[in-house]
Amino acid sequence: MDINRVKTEFCSSKLDGYSILTDDLKEKWNSLKPHQRAGYYPQKEVVVRIDAKTLLENCLVDMEEQNELTDSNFTHIDGVGKDNLKKMQKILNDIVKEAHLTNYEIVDQEIDPNVDLENDNDC
């Protein structure tokens, strides 16, 4: 991947595990030697997904472990209707969207440390 083509908000260094704003990386890119540029990868934004069924199952298991539930059959959500799970999923999706719950994942392709930033005035 060419540094000039990176359009993501963040980049990550696999060498030290830290994230950096892409604009900040581009600002100093040409002043770094190739070995200092090595190991940087763009990060893509991924929207968090909370699964209603899994969340409900985990809540019920936690309640059972805290001895709040005595009938272990209650920890199975088979009795919860599909309509209720759909409603819960919609609420969770709305919460994720409203709270802008996102995560960043490293893109598989390393930024080529041997390519200079062509027009660093655009940063």
Secondary structure, DSSP 8 states (H G I E B T S, - for coil): --GGG--SSEEEETTT--EEEHHHHHHHHTTS-HHHHTTEEEEEEEE----HHHHHHHHHHHHHHTTS---GGGG-GGGS-HHHHHHHHHHHHHHHHHHT-EEEEE-SS---TTS--S-GGG-
